[in-house]
Amino acid sequence: MKFVLFAILIYLLYQFIFNLLIPVYRTARKIKKGFREMHERMNQQFQQQQDNSSSASTNATRSQTAASDYIDFEEIK
């Protein structure tokens, strides 16, 4: 009798581990990896936007400086 109960307990433990714990662990690991990759991509995009905005502001400053150096003149007759 004890042997049957022990065998059932081992079977239930086996089913619990391989049908619940291991799949949950693998899924959690995949989700964490996905979040980590998404976070890295967002940081890269943010960095690219910062680089683009700083170069655009530099170009705008250069064009404003060139435009302010220009002096209008009127033709005198």
PQR file with spaces between the fields and no chain letter, atoms N, CA, C, O and H, PARSE charges and radii, in Angstrom:
ATOM       1  N    MET     1       0.814   -1.197    0.000 -0.4000 1.5000
ATOM       2  CA   MET     1       0.000    0.000    0.000 -0.0000 2.0000
ATOM       3  C    MET     1       0.862    1.266    0.000  0.5500 1.7000
ATOM       4  O    MET     1       0.592    2.207   -0.747 -0.5500 1.4000
ATOM       5  N    LYS     2       1.900    1.283    0.844 -0.4000 1.5000
ATOM       6  CA   LYS     2       2.781    2.428    0.898 -0.0000 2.0000
ATOM       7  C    LYS     2       3.488    2.638   -0.439  0.5500 1.7000
ATOM       8  O    LYS     2       3.713    3.769   -0.869 -0.5500 1.4000
ATOM       9  H    LYS     2       2.119    0.519    1.451  0.4000 1.0000
ATOM      10  N    PHE     3       3.830    1.532   -1.081 -0.4000 1.5000
ATOM      11  CA   PHE     3       4.516    1.614   -2.363 -0.0000 2.0000
ATOM      12  C    PHE     3       3.638    2.298   -3.409  0.5500 1.7000
ATOM      13  O    PHE     3       4.135    3.112   -4.187 -0.5500 1.4000
ATOM      14  H    PHE     3       3.646    0.613   -0.732  0.4000 1.0000
ATOM      15  N    VAL     4       2.363    1.987   -3.440 -0.4000 1.5000
ATOM      16  CA   VAL     4       1.431    2.592   -4.401 -0.0000 2.0000
ATOM      17  C    VAL     4       1.303    4.092   -4.134  0.5500 1.7000
ATOM      18  O    VAL     4       1.353    4.893   -5.068 -0.5500 1.4000
ATOM      19  H    VAL     4       1.959    1.325   -2.808  0.4000 1.0000
ATOM      20  N    LEU     5       1.139    4.476   -2.871 -0.4000 1.5000
ATOM      21  CA   LEU     5       1.050    5.895   -2.541 -0.0000 2.0000
ATOM      22  C    LEU     5       2.349    6.622   -2.882  0.5500 1.7000
ATOM      23  O    LEU     5       2.328    7.745   -3.387 -0.5500 1.4000
ATOM      24  H    LEU     5       1.098    3.825   -2.112  0.4000 1.0000
ATOM      25  N    PHE     6       3.473    5.976   -2.603 -0.4000 1.5000
ATOM      26  CA   PHE     6       4.768    6.564   -2.926 -0.0000 2.0000
ATOM      27  C    PHE     6       4.923    6.736   -4.439  0.5500 1.7000
ATOM      28  O    PHE     6       5.430    7.764   -4.887 -0.5500 1.4000
ATOM      29  H    PHE     6       3.491    5.064   -2.192  0.4000 1.0000
ATOM      30  N    ALA     7       4.504    5.769   -5.219 -0.4000 1.5000
ATOM      31  CA   ALA     7       4.582    5.836   -6.685 -0.0000 2.0000
ATOM      32  C    ALA     7       3.671    6.952   -7.218  0.5500 1.7000
ATOM      33  O    ALA     7       4.054    7.693   -8.123 -0.5500 1.4000
ATOM      34  H    ALA     7       4.092    4.934   -4.855  0.4000 1.0000
ATOM      35  N    ILE     8       2.464    7.064   -6.648 -0.4000 1.5000
ATOM      36  CA   ILE     8       1.542    8.133   -7.071 -0.0000 2.0000
ATOM      37  C    ILE     8       2.132    9.496   -6.730  0.5500 1.7000
ATOM      38  O    ILE     8       2.053   10.428   -7.531 -0.5500 1.4000
ATOM      39  H    ILE     8       2.154    6.462   -5.912  0.4000 1.0000
ATOM      40  N    LEU     9       2.716    9.612   -5.554 -0.4000 1.5000
ATOM      41  CA   LEU     9       3.339   10.874   -5.153 -0.0000 2.0000
ATOM      42  C    LEU     9       4.497   11.241   -6.083  0.5500 1.7000
ATOM      43  O    LEU     9       4.624   12.396   -6.486 -0.5500 1.4000
ATOM      44  H    LEU     9       2.780    8.855   -4.904  0.4000 1.0000
ATOM      45  N    ILE    10       5.322   10.286   -6.415 -0.4000 1.5000
ATOM      46  CA   ILE    10       6.428   10.537   -7.341 -0.0000 2.0000
ATOM      47  C    ILE    10       5.888   10.937   -8.718  0.5500 1.7000
ATOM      48  O    ILE    10       6.420   11.856   -9.340 -0.5500 1.4000
ATOM      49  H    ILE    10       5.219    9.347   -6.087  0.4000 1.0000
ATOM      50  N    TYR    11       4.857   10.274   -9.193 -0.4000 1.5000
ATOM      51  CA   TYR    11       4.255   10.601  -10.487 -0.0000 2.0000
ATOM      52  C    TYR    11       3.692   12.021  -10.481  0.5500 1.7000
ATOM      53  O    TYR    11       3.917   12.779  -11.424 -0.5500 1.4000
ATOM      54  H    TYR    11       4.424    9.528   -8.688  0.4000 1.0000
ATOM      55  N    LEU    12       2.966   12.385   -9.429 -0.4000 1.5000
ATOM      56  CA   LEU    12       2.411   13.738   -9.344 -0.0000 2.0000
ATOM      57  C    LEU    12       3.511   14.794   -9.268  0.5500 1.7000
ATOM      58  O    LEU    12       3.405   15.853   -9.887 -0.5500 1.4000
ATOM      59  H    LEU    12       2.783   11.769   -8.663  0.4000 1.0000
ATOM      60  N    LEU    13       4.555   14.508   -8.516 -0.4000 1.5000
ATOM      61  CA   LEU    13       5.688   15.428   -8.433 -0.0000 2.0000
ATOM      62  C    LEU    13       6.365   15.586   -9.788  0.5500 1.7000
ATOM      63  O    LEU    13       6.716   16.698  -10.182 -0.5500 1.4000
ATOM      64  H    LEU    13       4.642   13.648   -8.013  0.4000 1.0000
ATOM      65  N    TYR    14       6.547   14.489  -10.498 -0.4000 1.5000
ATOM      66  CA   TYR    14       7.129   14.510  -11.841 -0.0000 2.0000
ATOM      67  C    TYR    14       6.266   15.358  -12.778  0.5500 1.7000
ATOM      68  O    TYR    14       6.790   16.203  -13.503 -0.5500 1.4000
ATOM      69  H    TYR    14       6.261   13.585  -10.178  0.4000 1.0000
ATOM      70  N    GLN    15       4.971   15.143  -12.768 -0.4000 1.5000
ATOM      71  CA   GLN    15       4.068   15.901  -13.626 -0.0000 2.0000
ATOM      72  C    GLN    15       4.099   17.392  -13.267  0.5500 1.7000
ATOM      73  O    GLN    15       4.093   18.242  -14.157 -0.5500 1.4000
ATOM      74  H    GLN    15       4.545   14.457  -12.179  0.4000 1.0000
ATOM      75  N    PHE    16       4.132   17.707  -11.982 -0.4000 1.5000
ATOM      76  CA   PHE    16       4.177   19.098  -11.535 -0.0000 2.0000
ATOM      77  C    PHE    16       5.442   19.784  -12.034  0.5500 1.7000
ATOM      78  O    PHE    16       5.392   20.904  -12.541 -0.5500 1.4000
ATOM      79  H    PHE    16       4.137   17.016  -11.259  0.4000 1.0000
ATOM      80  N    ILE    17       6.568   19.109  -11.888 -0.4000 1.5000
ATOM      81  CA   ILE    17       7.841   19.717  -12.292 -0.0000 2.0000
ATOM      82  C    ILE    17       7.917   19.900  -13.796  0.5500 1.7000
ATOM      83  O    ILE    17       8.242   20.991  -14.265 -0.5500 1.4000
ATOM      84  H    ILE    17       6.609   18.199  -11.476  0.4000 1.0000
ATOM      85  N    PHE    18       7.628   18.867  -14.554 -0.4000 1.5000
ATOM      86  CA   PHE    18       7.842   18.926  -15.998 -0.0000 2.0000
ATOM      87  C    PHE    18       6.692   19.560  -16.774  0.5500 1.7000
ATOM      88  O    PHE    18       6.893   19.974  -17.916 -0.5500 1.4000
ATOM      89  H    PHE    18       7.364   17.981  -14.172  0.4000 1.0000
ATOM      90  N    ASN    19       5.513   19.649  -16.206 -0.4000 1.5000
ATOM      91  CA   ASN    19       4.394   20.271  -16.909 -0.0000 2.0000
ATOM      92  C    ASN    19       4.068   21.667  -16.418  0.5500 1.7000
ATOM      93  O    ASN    19       3.295   22.377  -17.062 -0.5500 1.4000
ATOM      94  H    ASN    19       5.350   19.313  -15.278  0.4000 1.0000
ATOM      95  N    LEU    20       4.638   22.082  -15.290 -0.4000 1.5000
ATOM      96  CA   LEU    20       4.329   23.407  -14.777 -0.0000 2.0000
ATOM      97  C    LEU    20       5.587   24.228  -14.503  0.5500 1.7000
ATOM      98  O    LEU    20       5.747   25.311  -15.066 -0.5500 1.4000
ATOM      99  H    LEU    20       5.265   21.505  -14.767  0.4000 1.0000
ATOM     100  N    LEU    21       6.466   23.740  -13.662 -0.4000 1.5000
ATOM     101  CA   LEU    21       7.617   24.539  -13.245 -0.0000 2.0000
ATOM     102  C    LEU    21       8.583   24.842  -14.391  0.5500 1.7000
ATOM     103  O    LEU    21       8.964   25.997  -14.581 -0.5500 1.4000
ATOM     104  H    LEU    21       6.336   22.861  -13.205  0.4000 1.0000
ATOM     105  N    ILE    22       8.976   23.851  -15.138 -0.4000 1.5000
ATOM     106  CA   ILE    22       9.939   24.077  -16.225 -0.0000 2.0000
ATOM     107  C    ILE    22       9.351   24.973  -17.312  0.5500 1.7000
ATOM     108  O    ILE    22      10.044   25.897  -17.737 -0.5500 1.4000
ATOM     109  H    ILE    22       8.666   22.912  -14.983  0.4000 1.0000
ATOM     110  N    PRO    23       8.117   24.767  -17.796 -0.5600 1.5000
ATOM     111  CA   PRO    23       7.572   25.703  -18.786  0.2800 2.0000
ATOM     112  C    PRO    23       7.430   27.133  -18.265  0.5500 1.7000
ATOM     113  O    PRO    23       7.678   28.084  -19.007 -0.5500 1.4000
ATOM     114  N    VAL    24       7.037   27.298  -17.009 -0.4000 1.5000
ATOM     115  CA   VAL    24       6.920   28.641  -16.432 -0.0000 2.0000
ATOM     116  C    VAL    24       8.294   29.292  -16.370  0.5500 1.7000
ATOM     117  O    VAL    24       8.425   30.475  -16.684 -0.5500 1.4000
ATOM     118  H    VAL    24       6.835   26.525  -16.407  0.4000 1.0000
ATOM     119  N    TYR    25       9.310   28.555  -15.976 -0.4000 1.5000
ATOM     120  CA   TYR    25      10.669   29.086  -15.909 -0.0000 2.0000
ATOM     121  C    TYR    25      11.153   29.512  -17.295  0.5500 1.7000
ATOM     122  O    TYR    25      11.710   30.598  -17.454 -0.5500 1.4000
ATOM     123  H    TYR    25       9.204   27.594  -15.720  0.4000 1.0000
ATOM     124  N    ARG    26      10.942   28.665  -18.288 -0.4000 1.5000
ATOM     125  CA   ARG    26      11.378   29.002  -19.657 -0.0000 2.0000
ATOM     126  C    ARG    26      10.633   30.219  -20.197  0.5500 1.7000
ATOM     127  O    ARG    26      11.236   31.080  -20.838 -0.5500 1.4000
ATOM     128  H    ARG    26      10.489   27.783  -18.160  0.4000 1.0000
ATOM     129  N    THR    27       9.348   30.297  -19.947 -0.4000 1.5000
ATOM     130  CA   THR    27       8.553   31.437  -20.411 -0.0000 2.0000
ATOM     131  C    THR    27       9.004   32.718  -19.736  0.5500 1.7000
ATOM     132  O    THR    27       9.135   33.749  -20.396 -0.5500 1.4000
ATOM     133  H    THR    27       8.858   29.598  -19.426  0.4000 1.0000
ATOM     134  N    ALA    28       9.242   32.674  -18.449 -0.4000 1.5000
ATOM     135  CA   ALA    28       9.712   33.863  -17.724 -0.0000 2.0000
ATOM     136  C    ALA    28      11.061   34.313  -18.261  0.5500 1.7000
ATOM     137  O    ALA    28      11.303   35.513  -18.396 -0.5500 1.4000
ATOM     138  H    ALA    28       9.136   31.837  -17.913  0.4000 1.0000
ATOM     139  N    ARG    29      11.927   33.385  -18.564 -0.4000 1.5000
ATOM     140  CA   ARG    29      13.244   33.720  -19.108 -0.0000 2.0000
ATOM     141  C    ARG    29      13.120   34.367  -20.482  0.5500 1.7000
ATOM     142  O    ARG    29      13.833   35.326  -20.775 -0.5500 1.4000
ATOM     143  H    ARG    29      11.731   32.411  -18.454  0.4000 1.0000
ATOM     144  N    LYS    30      12.224   33.857  -21.332 -0.4000 1.5000
ATOM     145  CA   LYS    30      12.006   34.444  -22.657 -0.0000 2.0000
ATOM     146  C    LYS    30      11.443   35.863  -22.545  0.5500 1.7000
ATOM     147  O    LYS    30      11.854   36.765  -23.275 -0.5500 1.4000
ATOM     148  H    LYS    30      11.645   33.077  -21.093  0.4000 1.0000
ATOM     149  N    ILE    31      10.504   36.045  -21.626 -0.4000 1.5000
ATOM     150  CA   ILE    31       9.893   37.372  -21.441 -0.0000 2.0000
ATOM     151  C    ILE    31      10.937   38.368  -20.953  0.5500 1.7000
ATOM     152  O    ILE    31      10.988   39.495  -21.447 -0.5500 1.4000
ATOM     153  H    ILE    31      10.170   35.313  -21.033  0.4000 1.0000
ATOM     154  N    LYS    32      11.764   37.977  -20.000 -0.4000 1.5000
ATOM     155  CA   LYS    32      12.823   38.863  -19.516 -0.0000 2.0000
ATOM     156  C    LYS    32      13.787   39.219  -20.633  0.5500 1.7000
ATOM     157  O    LYS    32      14.214   40.368  -20.749 -0.5500 1.4000
ATOM     158  H    LYS    32      11.723   37.062  -19.599  0.4000 1.0000
ATOM     159  N    LYS    33      14.130   38.241  -21.451 -0.4000 1.5000
ATOM     160  CA   LYS    33      15.038   38.484  -22.575 -0.0000 2.0000
ATOM     161  C    LYS    33      14.396   39.454  -23.567  0.5500 1.7000
ATOM     162  O    LYS    33      15.069   40.346  -24.084 -0.5500 1.4000
ATOM     163  H    LYS    33      13.783   37.308  -21.357  0.4000 1.0000
ATOM     164  N    GLY    34      13.116   39.287  -23.833 -0.4000 1.5000
ATOM     165  CA   GLY    34      12.403   40.184  -24.745 -0.0000 2.0000
ATOM     166  C    GLY    34      12.365   41.605  -24.220  0.5500 1.7000
ATOM     167  O    GLY    34      12.589   42.551  -24.976 -0.5500 1.4000
ATOM     168  H    GLY    34      12.570   38.562  -23.414  0.4000 1.0000
ATOM     169  N    PHE    35      12.083   41.771  -22.923 -0.4000 1.5000
ATOM     170  CA   PHE    35      12.071   43.107  -22.329 -0.0000 2.0000
ATOM     171  C    PHE    35      13.455   43.741  -22.382  0.5500 1.7000
ATOM     172  O    PHE    35      13.591   44.934  -22.650 -0.5500 1.4000
ATOM     173  H    PHE    35      11.902   41.004  -22.309  0.4000 1.0000
ATOM     174  N    ARG    36      14.471   42.943  -22.128 -0.4000 1.5000
ATOM     175  CA   ARG    36      15.841   43.464  -22.150 -0.0000 2.0000
ATOM     176  C    ARG    36      16.201   43.939  -23.560  0.5500 1.7000
ATOM     177  O    ARG    36      16.771   45.017  -23.723 -0.5500 1.4000
ATOM     178  H    ARG    36      14.361   41.973  -21.910  0.4000 1.0000
ATOM     179  N    GLU    37      15.871   43.141  -24.575 -0.4000 1.5000
ATOM     180  CA   GLU    37      16.154   43.531  -25.959 -0.0000 2.0000
ATOM     181  C    GLU    37      15.372   44.776  -26.351  0.5500 1.7000
ATOM     182  O    GLU    37      15.909   45.657  -27.023 -0.5500 1.4000
ATOM     183  H    GLU    37      15.407   42.265  -24.442  0.4000 1.0000
ATOM     184  N    MET    38      14.105   44.861  -25.938 -0.4000 1.5000
ATOM     185  CA   MET    38      13.292   46.031  -26.250 -0.0000 2.0000
ATOM     186  C    MET    38      13.873   47.275  -25.574  0.5500 1.7000
ATOM     187  O    MET    38      13.903   48.351  -26.172 -0.5500 1.4000
ATOM     188  H    MET    38      13.669   44.146  -25.393  0.4000 1.0000
ATOM     189  N    HIS    39      14.323   47.132  -24.357 -0.4000 1.5000
ATOM     190  CA   HIS    39      14.927   48.260  -23.636 -0.0000 2.0000
ATOM     191  C    HIS    39      16.203   48.726  -24.339  0.5500 1.7000
ATOM     192  O    HIS    39      16.438   49.928  -24.466 -0.5500 1.4000
ATOM     193  H    HIS    39      14.299   46.259  -23.871  0.4000 1.0000
ATOM     194  N    GLU    40      17.023   47.782  -24.794 -0.4000 1.5000
ATOM     195  CA   GLU    40      18.246   48.146  -25.513 -0.0000 2.0000
ATOM     196  C    GLU    40      17.925   48.857  -26.820  0.5500 1.7000
ATOM     197  O    GLU    40      18.586   49.834  -27.172 -0.5500 1.4000
ATOM     198  H    GLU    40      16.833   46.806  -24.692  0.4000 1.0000
ATOM     199  N    ARG    41      16.906   48.372  -27.549 -0.4000 1.5000
ATOM     200  CA   ARG    41      16.516   49.027  -28.808 -0.0000 2.0000
ATOM     201  C    ARG    41      15.999   50.441  -28.554  0.5500 1.7000
ATOM     202  O    ARG    41      16.304   51.363  -29.310 -0.5500 1.4000
ATOM     203  H    ARG    41      16.370   47.578  -27.264  0.4000 1.0000
ATOM     204  N    MET    42      15.220   50.606  -27.496 -0.4000 1.5000
ATOM     205  CA   MET    42      14.703   51.942  -27.171 -0.0000 2.0000
ATOM     206  C    MET    42      15.842   52.889  -26.812  0.5500 1.7000
ATOM     207  O    MET    42      15.821   54.057  -27.200 -0.5500 1.4000
ATOM     208  H    MET    42      14.972   49.857  -26.882  0.4000 1.0000
ATOM     209  N    ASN    43      16.834   52.396  -26.076 -0.4000 1.5000
ATOM     210  CA   ASN    43      17.988   53.221  -25.747 -0.0000 2.0000
ATOM     211  C    ASN    43      18.771   53.610  -26.998  0.5500 1.7000
ATOM     212  O    ASN    43      19.238   54.743  -27.115 -0.5500 1.4000
ATOM     213  H    ASN    43      16.850   51.447  -25.760  0.4000 1.0000
ATOM     214  N    GLN    44      18.913   52.669  -27.931 -0.4000 1.5000
ATOM     215  CA   GLN    44      19.615   52.971  -29.181 -0.0000 2.0000
ATOM     216  C    GLN    44      18.859   54.029  -29.982  0.5500 1.7000
ATOM     217  O    GLN    44      19.469   54.958  -30.510 -0.5500 1.4000
ATOM     218  H    GLN    44      18.533   51.749  -27.836  0.4000 1.0000
ATOM     219  N    GLN    45      17.549   53.895  -30.075 -0.4000 1.5000
ATOM     220  CA   GLN    45      16.746   54.882  -30.797 -0.0000 2.0000
ATOM     221  C    GLN    45      16.821   56.240  -30.127  0.5500 1.7000
ATOM     222  O    GLN    45      16.915   57.260  -30.809 -0.5500 1.4000
ATOM     223  H    GLN    45      17.053   53.140  -29.646  0.4000 1.0000
ATOM     224  N    PHE    46      16.781   56.271  -28.807 -0.4000 1.5000
ATOM     225  CA   PHE    46      16.881   57.527  -28.071 -0.0000 2.0000
ATOM     226  C    PHE    46      18.231   58.177  -28.336  0.5500 1.7000
ATOM     227  O    PHE    46      18.320   59.389  -28.529 -0.5500 1.4000
ATOM     228  H    PHE    46      16.704   55.442  -28.253  0.4000 1.0000
ATOM     229  N    GLN    47      19.287   57.355  -28.343 -0.4000 1.5000
ATOM     230  CA   GLN    47      20.633   57.871  -28.601 -0.0000 2.0000
ATOM     231  C    GLN    47      20.721   58.441  -30.020  0.5500 1.7000
ATOM     232  O    GLN    47      21.324   59.493  -30.228 -0.5500 1.4000
ATOM     233  H    GLN    47      19.215   56.370  -28.186  0.4000 1.0000
ATOM     234  N    GLN    48      20.123   57.752  -30.992 -0.4000 1.5000
ATOM     235  CA   GLN    48      20.133   58.237  -32.375 -0.0000 2.0000
ATOM     236  C    GLN    48      19.364   59.542  -32.477  0.5500 1.7000
ATOM     237  O    GLN    48      19.797   60.453  -33.184 -0.5500 1.4000
ATOM     238  H    GLN    48      19.632   56.897  -30.823  0.4000 1.0000
ATOM     239  N    GLN    49      18.238   59.655  -31.794 -0.4000 1.5000
ATOM     240  CA   GLN    49      17.466   60.889  -31.831 -0.0000 2.0000
ATOM     241  C    GLN    49      18.251   62.031  -31.201  0.5500 1.7000
ATOM     242  O    GLN    49      18.211   63.160  -31.689 -0.5500 1.4000
ATOM     243  H    GLN    49      17.887   58.916  -31.220  0.4000 1.0000
ATOM     244  N    GLN    50      18.961   61.741  -30.123 -0.4000 1.5000
ATOM     245  CA   GLN    50      19.775   62.771  -29.485 -0.0000 2.0000
ATOM     246  C    GLN    50      20.887   63.222  -30.426  0.5500 1.7000
ATOM     247  O    GLN    50      21.177   64.415  -30.522 -0.5500 1.4000
ATOM     248  H    GLN    50      18.994   60.823  -29.726  0.4000 1.0000
ATOM     249  N    ASP    51      21.512   62.268  -31.121 -0.4000 1.5000
ATOM     250  CA   ASP    51      22.575   62.614  -32.064 -0.0000 2.0000
ATOM     251  C    ASP    51      22.028   63.444  -33.219  0.5500 1.7000
ATOM     252  O    ASP    51      22.648   64.423  -33.634 -0.5500 1.4000
ATOM     253  H    ASP    51      21.277   61.300  -31.042  0.4000 1.0000
ATOM     254  N    ASN    52      20.863   63.051  -33.737 -0.4000 1.5000
ATOM     255  CA   ASN    52      20.256   63.778  -34.848 -0.0000 2.0000
ATOM     256  C    ASN    52      19.833   65.180  -34.431  0.5500 1.7000
ATOM     257  O    ASN    52      20.024   66.131  -35.188 -0.5500 1.4000
ATOM     258  H    ASN    52      20.359   62.255  -33.400  0.4000 1.0000
ATOM     259  N    SER    53      19.272   65.321  -33.257 -0.4000 1.5000
ATOM     260  CA   SER    53      18.808   66.641  -32.820 -0.0000 2.0000
ATOM     261  C    SER    53      19.994   67.562  -32.538  0.5500 1.7000
ATOM     262  O    SER    53      19.919   68.760  -32.809 -0.5500 1.4000
ATOM     263  H    SER    53      19.117   64.548  -32.641  0.4000 1.0000
ATOM     264  N    SER    54      21.075   67.027  -32.004 -0.4000 1.5000
ATOM     265  CA   SER    54      22.244   67.873  -31.730 -0.0000 2.0000
ATOM     266  C    SER    54      22.908   68.310  -33.026  0.5500 1.7000
ATOM     267  O    SER    54      23.370   69.446  -33.125 -0.5500 1.4000
ATOM     268  H    SER    54      21.136   66.054  -31.784  0.4000 1.0000
ATOM     269  N    SER    55      22.966   67.426  -34.029 -0.4000 1.5000
ATOM     270  CA   SER    55      23.563   67.824  -35.308 -0.0000 2.0000
ATOM     271  C    SER    55      22.645   68.796  -36.050  0.5500 1.7000
ATOM     272  O    SER    55      23.129   69.680  -36.756 -0.5500 1.4000
ATOM     273  H    SER    55      22.590   66.503  -33.949  0.4000 1.0000
ATOM     274  N    ALA    56      21.331   68.644  -35.900 -0.4000 1.5000
ATOM     275  CA   ALA    56      20.392   69.569  -36.542 -0.0000 2.0000
ATOM     276  C    ALA    56      20.485   70.943  -35.906  0.5500 1.7000
ATOM     277  O    ALA    56      20.420   71.951  -36.610 -0.5500 1.4000
ATOM     278  H    ALA    56      20.938   67.926  -35.326  0.4000 1.0000
ATOM     279  N    SER    57      20.634   71.006  -34.594 -0.4000 1.5000
ATOM     280  CA   SER    57      20.751   72.301  -33.930 -0.0000 2.0000
ATOM     281  C    SER    57      22.073   72.971  -34.288  0.5500 1.7000
ATOM     282  O    SER    57      22.136   74.197  -34.380 -0.5500 1.4000
ATOM     283  H    SER    57      20.686   70.187  -34.022  0.4000 1.0000
ATOM     284  N    THR    58      23.112   72.195  -34.487 -0.4000 1.5000
ATOM     285  CA   THR    58      24.403   72.746  -34.907 -0.0000 2.0000
ATOM     286  C    THR    58      24.287   73.335  -36.302  0.5500 1.7000
ATOM     287  O    THR    58      24.806   74.420  -36.563 -0.5500 1.4000
ATOM     288  H    THR    58      23.060   71.200  -34.413  0.4000 1.0000
ATOM     289  N    ASN    59      23.615   72.633  -37.198 -0.4000 1.5000
ATOM     290  CA   ASN    59      23.424   73.136  -38.563 -0.0000 2.0000
ATOM     291  C    ASN    59      22.561   74.394  -38.557  0.5500 1.7000
ATOM     292  O    ASN    59      22.818   75.325  -39.320 -0.5500 1.4000
ATOM     293  H    ASN    59      23.193   71.751  -36.986  0.4000 1.0000
ATOM     294  N    ALA    60      21.551   74.430  -37.711 -0.4000 1.5000
ATOM     295  CA   ALA    60      20.676   75.601  -37.636 -0.0000 2.0000
ATOM     296  C    ALA    60      21.461   76.800  -37.124  0.5500 1.7000
ATOM     297  O    ALA    60      21.271   77.915  -37.611 -0.5500 1.4000
ATOM     298  H    ALA    60      21.342   73.674  -37.091  0.4000 1.0000
ATOM     299  N    THR    61      22.319   76.593  -36.169 -0.4000 1.5000
ATOM     300  CA   THR    61      23.134   77.677  -35.627 -0.0000 2.0000
ATOM     301  C    THR    61      24.072   78.221  -36.694  0.5500 1.7000
ATOM     302  O    THR    61      24.255   79.434  -36.797 -0.5500 1.4000
ATOM     303  H    THR    61      22.473   75.688  -35.773  0.4000 1.0000
ATOM     304  N    ARG    62      24.659   77.351  -37.475 -0.4000 1.5000
ATOM     305  CA   ARG    62      25.558   77.782  -38.549 -0.0000 2.0000
ATOM     306  C    ARG    62      24.810   78.605  -39.590  0.5500 1.7000
ATOM     307  O    ARG    62      25.317   79.624  -40.059 -0.5500 1.4000
ATOM     308  H    ARG    62      24.510   76.366  -37.391  0.4000 1.0000
ATOM     309  N    SER    63      23.606   78.167  -39.952 -0.4000 1.5000
ATOM     310  CA   SER    63      22.849   78.903  -40.971 -0.0000 2.0000
ATOM     311  C    SER    63      22.390   80.250  -40.429  0.5500 1.7000
ATOM     312  O    SER    63      22.344   81.229  -41.174 -0.5500 1.4000
ATOM     313  H    SER    63      23.194   77.339  -39.570  0.4000 1.0000
ATOM     314  N    GLN    64      22.050   80.315  -39.140 -0.4000 1.5000
ATOM     315  CA   GLN    64      21.648   81.595  -38.551 -0.0000 2.0000
ATOM     316  C    GLN    64      22.833   82.554  -38.504  0.5500 1.7000
ATOM     317  O    GLN    64      22.667   83.750  -38.744 -0.5500 1.4000
ATOM     318  H    GLN    64      22.088   79.520  -38.534  0.4000 1.0000
ATOM     319  N    THR    65      23.991   82.060  -38.208 -0.4000 1.5000
ATOM     320  CA   THR    65      25.182   82.895  -38.163 -0.0000 2.0000
ATOM     321  C    THR    65      25.487   83.435  -39.552  0.5500 1.7000
ATOM     322  O    THR    65      25.807   84.615  -39.698 -0.5500 1.4000
ATOM     323  H    THR    65      24.126   81.088  -38.014  0.4000 1.0000
ATOM     324  N    ALA    66      25.394   82.598  -40.563 -0.4000 1.5000
ATOM     325  CA   ALA    66      25.661   83.039  -41.926 -0.0000 2.0000
ATOM     326  C    ALA    66      24.622   84.059  -42.355  0.5500 1.7000
ATOM     327  O    ALA    66      24.961   85.023  -43.040 -0.5500 1.4000
ATOM     328  H    ALA    66      25.135   81.640  -40.444  0.4000 1.0000
ATOM     329  N    ALA    67      23.378   83.876  -41.975 -0.4000 1.5000
ATOM     330  CA   ALA    67      22.329   84.810  -42.369 -0.0000 2.0000
ATOM     331  C    ALA    67      22.493   86.148  -41.637  0.5500 1.7000
ATOM     332  O    ALA    67      22.183   87.197  -42.201 -0.5500 1.4000
ATOM     333  H    ALA    67      23.102   83.092  -41.418  0.4000 1.0000
ATOM     334  N    SER    68      22.965   86.125  -40.420 -0.4000 1.5000
ATOM     335  CA   SER    68      23.129   87.378  -39.687 -0.0000 2.0000
ATOM     336  C    SER    68      24.334   88.166  -40.185  0.5500 1.7000
ATOM     337  O    SER    68      24.401   89.375  -39.962 -0.5500 1.4000
ATOM     338  H    SER    68      23.217   85.273  -39.962  0.4000 1.0000
ATOM     339  N    ASP    69      25.280   87.525  -40.845 -0.4000 1.5000
ATOM     340  CA   ASP    69      26.442   88.219  -41.397 -0.0000 2.0000
ATOM     341  C    ASP    69      26.093   88.971  -42.675  0.5500 1.7000
ATOM     342  O    ASP    69      26.836   89.857  -43.097 -0.5500 1.4000
ATOM     343  H    ASP    69      25.226   86.543  -41.026  0.4000 1.0000
ATOM     344  N    TYR    70      24.996   88.634  -43.278 -0.4000 1.5000
ATOM     345  CA   TYR    70      24.611   89.270  -44.538 -0.0000 2.0000
ATOM     346  C    TYR    70      24.074   90.670  -44.261  0.5500 1.7000
ATOM     347  O    TYR    70      23.247   90.863  -43.369 -0.5500 1.4000
ATOM     348  H    TYR    70      24.391   87.914  -42.936  0.4000 1.0000
ATOM     349  N    ILE    71      24.545   91.631  -45.024 -0.4000 1.5000
ATOM     350  CA   ILE    71      24.111   93.025  -44.842 -0.0000 2.0000
ATOM     351  C    ILE    71      23.345   93.432  -46.085  0.5500 1.7000
ATOM     352  O    ILE    71      23.854   93.350  -47.203 -0.5500 1.4000
ATOM     353  H    ILE    71      25.217   91.474  -45.749  0.4000 1.0000
ATOM     354  N    ASP    72      22.103   93.875  -45.871 -0.4000 1.5000
ATOM     355  CA   ASP    72      21.303   94.391  -46.987 -0.0000 2.0000
ATOM     356  C    ASP    72      21.844   95.749  -47.398  0.5500 1.7000
ATOM     357  O    ASP    72      22.333   96.519  -46.571 -0.5500 1.4000
ATOM     358  H    ASP    72      21.690   93.942  -44.963  0.4000 1.0000
ATOM     359  N    PHE    73      21.749   96.021  -48.665 -0.4000 1.5000
ATOM     360  CA   PHE    73      22.137   97.356  -49.109 -0.0000 2.0000
ATOM     361  C    PHE    73      21.093   97.861  -50.080  0.5500 1.7000
ATOM     362  O    PHE    73      20.405   97.081  -50.738 -0.5500 1.4000
ATOM     363  H    PHE    73      21.352   95.396  -49.337  0.4000 1.0000
ATOM     364  N    GLU    74      20.989   99.121  -50.160 -0.4000 1.5000
ATOM     365  CA   GLU    74      20.093   99.768  -51.111 -0.0000 2.0000
ATOM     366  C    GLU    74      20.928  100.511  -52.124  0.5500 1.7000
ATOM     367  O    GLU    74      21.933  101.148  -51.808 -0.5500 1.4000
ATOM     368  H    GLU    74      21.549   99.755  -49.626  0.4000 1.0000
ATOM     369  N    GLU    75      20.489  100.409  -53.297 -0.4000 1.5000
ATOM     370  CA   GLU    75      21.220  101.085  -54.366 -0.0000 2.0000
ATOM     371  C    GLU    75      20.883  102.563  -54.306  0.5500 1.7000
ATOM     372  O    GLU    75      19.707  102.928  -54.308 -0.5500 1.4000
ATOM     373  H    GLU    75      19.673   99.892  -53.554  0.4000 1.0000
ATOM     374  N    ILE    76      21.875  103.403  -54.255 -0.4000 1.5000
ATOM     375  CA   ILE    76      21.691  104.842  -54.185 -0.0000 2.0000
ATOM     376  C    ILE    76      21.912  105.426  -55.564  0.5500 1.7000
ATOM     377  O    ILE    76      22.925  105.146  -56.205 -0.5500 1.4000
ATOM     378  H    ILE    76      22.830  103.106  -54.253  0.4000 1.0000
ATOM     379  N    LYS    77      20.973  106.236  -56.026 -0.4000 1.5000
ATOM     380  CA   LYS    77      21.089  106.837  -57.351 -0.0000 2.0000
ATOM     381  C    LYS    77      21.490  108.252  -57.270  0.5500 1.7000
ATOM     382  O    LYS    77      21.635  108.912  -58.298 -0.5500 1.4000
ATOM     383  H    LYS    77      20.150  106.463  -55.506  0.4000 1.0000
